Amino acid sequence: MSDLRDITAPPALEPRYTLLRNAAIYTGDAAHTCHLRGAMLIRNDRVTWCGPEADAASIPGALEACAIDLGGRVVMPGLINTHAHGGMGLHRGCCDDGGLFAWARTIAPHTSALTLEQARQGCELAVREMVRNGITTACDCTRYGAGIFSSVATDMGMRSLSGALANSPSLRPNGRPNWPLALQETLETIGQRRDDGLSRFYLGAHSPYSCTPELIVEVKQAAREHGLPFVIHAAECRDEVDWVQTRYGCSPIEWLHRLGVLDPQTLLAHCVCVDADDIERIAASGAAVSHNPVSNAKLASGIAPVPQMRARGIPVGLGTDSTLSNNALNLFQEMKFAVLLQRAHRLDATILTARDALRMATSEGGHALGWGADIGSLAPGRLADLVVLDLQHPLGWTSERLLSDIVYAAGPQHVHAVMVGGQTIFEGGRFPRLDGSRAPRPF
Ligand SMILES: [Zn+2]
């Protein structure tokens, strides 16, 4: 018998098997399958089997596996944060009141003046917080230093989809111009890190109100040339809609459609102020959406029509946004708040459910990032990215209680351990990849 602390070595040439046993497992597969007395077999970095513990002994590889007794704890897929700004990690609470445009004006002198070293420090704080909170993959946005977040995340063992968002100096005068610098930095970083197994990259433009149409088209064209996803903030608040309507005579989504940048490789952050026509545009294009309910509510931006977007087949992931607009990097909170917000807004207690929230925080988020074939569930063949929760139910687990507790009752305080690709990156309050420490207490 071993414990999770030992699962930090690189995969060996020979298959390395790990058996997680004595666990209540929410697999996050298409049927929301739970194995309440479950076990999971990991072969190197991927799940190879997950099922009732009683069946484990007959699974090839199980008998030679390093077996870990989880003591009845809960296992769920790693949480996927589809929108973050790790580089702002030093500025939590610096501006808590004000709508998006006023807020952005207030913080600009601080965030535009960040040095690369300060951005790195912010990323280090943000990545630690995310991992501690059960996040195994994050899509990060910055202005300068496109490679910083992925460098920090990889050191800690977390996956990332990262890059920089281009801005037009004529529309966003604070700070230095960052295009084509962002393209150069991103391509250099890809050259350095493409084989680390944890990092992916995108090219992005900040928003329709901070980028000229020429810049948005140029960035999207570069993304297509290099086979990279494209990320942009869109339709975040009423001020943005009014600004785009006044300048271009249409909605932000219609504007992006006219510019030809909506397609299945595009991720739209926010989409709070979208009407039925906008939703049809997004659905027809195949683009995905990152929903940031806490940030949108805190900035008084509004409530995104998540049920309508998902009903049209748009992949909607959950995001925390930054520590400046949220202020916690906590997807448990986002899951619960996403459900409660829709119910309170629509006066319909079935409009969004715990299952919907779990889906958005895991597999649908993975799909939104273009990573859906590998992450987001614990189905056989997926990467073994998972969270171990110290959760129990006084009446014992049923599948319904398990899903309910994860969304409505659990939080970072329940995160016992985090694995990415079958390697333990957080356990008992420690980050073994960072400090080489052993956990302070037995598992
Ligand atoms: Zn953002």
Boltz pocket constraint, residues with backbone or C-beta under 6 A from the ligand:
constraints:
  - pocket:
      binder: B
      contacts: [[A, 83], [A, 84], [A, 85], [A, 141], [A, 233], [A, 269], [A, 321], [A, 322]]
      max_distance: 6.0
